[in-house]
Amino acid sequence: MNEEIIKLIKLAVLCIVLCVVIAVVVALLLRTPFLAGQKAYLYRLLAFDAIACVVLLAVLVPVVVKRGSVFGLELSSVVMCVGLSTLAMAVFLSLGPMPIERSYTIFSLADMAEEPETVLTTEEMKAQFINGFVEEAGETQKRIDEQVHIGNLEAVDGGYRITAKGQRLIKLMRLVESVFPVPDETCIYPNGK
């Protein structure tokens, strides 16, 4: 029993170390122009996560095969740890850095943090959202460009139209919402059900 517990501890430590390595690789890659043309920040994060996974496998698999084991862990255990760490980091990147770039709440709080003693009314906060987040920060155009880039919208006659891919995405999101209901359905059913 003690050997199994020691092995589990080694696996957990390896997963934690691999998560840190993946975080470092992603953080470094974000500071390069590599994949900078990818308009969807989340896709860039996940691509870098996948790249880190491939690099880790390319480094660790030959080492484990040559040595027979690493820290007493066989090849299958090391590969499993790389996979689990990659998945864990994908979840972290989706819930950590990605919302910073997209969240009005973060924008609003960051704006208010500049003058923390200032009290804003609801109307002033609405204006902050419309003027600061939507217009000045260009968040609306950023979202439109992102959707065109990934193929959910297409530019047509000076405007935009949803594509078949975008329609499939909405059908999928409505299916997901039917299983995991959201408190405010207007985001997925803007004109009611």
N, C-alpha and C positions, 0 to 999 in steps of 0.2 A: 504494500500500500504506500509506503514512504517513497518508493521509486516513482510511482505514478504521480504523487503530489509534486515531487521534485521536477518531473517532466512537465507537468502543467505550469509550474512556476516559470520554468525555462521558456515554454511556449508563450506565456503571457509577457514576459520580459522581452522576448524577441519581437512580438507584435508591437509593443510600445516603442522599442528602438526603431523598428521599421516605419511606424507612423511618424516619428520625429524625422527620419531620413526623408520620407516622402514630403513632409511639410517643408523641409529645407529645400528640396529640389523644386517644388512648386513655387516657393517664395523667390528662389533665384531665377527661375524661368520667367516669372511675371515681370522681372526687371529687364528682360531682354526684348528685342523686337519680334522674337519668334512667335508666330501665330497672332501677331498684333492685329492683323486684318480680320480676325474672328470678332464679329460685332457682339455676339452673345458671350458675355463674361463668364457665365456658368459653363458654357461649352469649352471655353479656354481652360478654366480651372480643371474640368474633368479630363480634358485631353492631356494636361500636364500630369495629372494623377495617373493616367494610363501609361504615359511615357515613363514615369518613375517606376511603375510596376514592371514594365518590360526591362528597364535598366537593372532593377534589383534582381529579377529572374536571370538575366544574362550574366550577372556577376556571381550570384549565389549558387546557381545550379552547377556550374563547372567546379566551383570550390567544393561543394558537398559531394559531388560525384568523385572527384579526385581524392578527397580525404575520407570518404565513407560516411562522415557525419560532421556536424558543426555543433559544438557544445553538447554533444551526445544526442543531437536531433538528426533524424534521418531526412532524406530528400523529401519525402511526402509531407513531413511535418513543416519543413522550411517553406515549401511551395504553398502549403495551406496558410501559413503565417503571412506570406507575402500577399496572398489573395484576400485574407481577412483584413489586413492592414490597408490595402488599397480600397476595399469597400468602406471601411471605417472612415478613411480620409475623404472619400467621395461624399459620405453623409456630412462630415464636418465641413467640408468646403461648400456644400449646398446650404448648410444652415448657419455657417459662420461668416466668412468673407463675402459671399455672394449677396446676402441681404443688405449689407452695408451699402453696396452700390445701387440698390434698387429701392430702398426703404424711405418713404416719406417721413416715417416716425424718426428714423435716425437723422435725416436732414433737419427736421423741425427741432429736435433736441440739441443737435450740434449748433444750430443757429441761435437757439435760446441760451446755450452755454456761453456764447460770446458776451452776453450781458445778463448774468444769472439773476440779478435783482429785478429785472424788468418783468412786469406782469402783462400778459397779452390777453385780450378778450377773445371770445370765439371768432368774432368777425376778423380780428387782426390775424388770428391763426389761419383762417380761411384764405386771407389775402397772402399770407406767408406761403401757403401751399401753392396757390395759383401763380403769384408773381415770382416767388423764389424758386420753388421746386419745378413747377411745370414750365414756366416761360424762361426765366433767366438761366437756370441750370440746363435747360434744353432736354428735360427728361422725356417729353412727349416725342420729339423727333428722334431721340435715341432709341426709344421703344419701337417706333415705326421702322427705322433703319435696321434694327435688329430683326424684326419680323420679316422684312423684305430679304435680308441676308440669309435667313434660315428657310425661306420659302413659304411662309404662312400668308404673306401678302405679296402682291405684285403691283408695280407702278403702272398706272394706266391713265392716259390723257390728263396728266397733271394731278392725278389723285391716286388712290390706292384701292385695291379690291382683294377680298379674301380669295385664296387659292383652294383647290381641292384638298391640298395638304392641310391648310388651315381649318377647313371644314371638318376633316377627319380628326384633327386635334381637339376641336370643340366637342365632337361626339364622344371622344375618349374621355375628356375632362368631365362631361356630363355623366358618363357612366361611373367614373371614379366618385363624383359628387353624390351619385345615388347610393353608393355604398358607404361613403364617408361624408355625410351631410355637413354643409357649411352653415354657419348661423345666419348669414345674409346671402340669399340666393341671387340677388340682383347682379352679382359679379359673373355668374354663369348663365343666368336667365334675365338679361337686362330688360326684356319686354314682358316678363312674367312667363310662367310655364305654358 
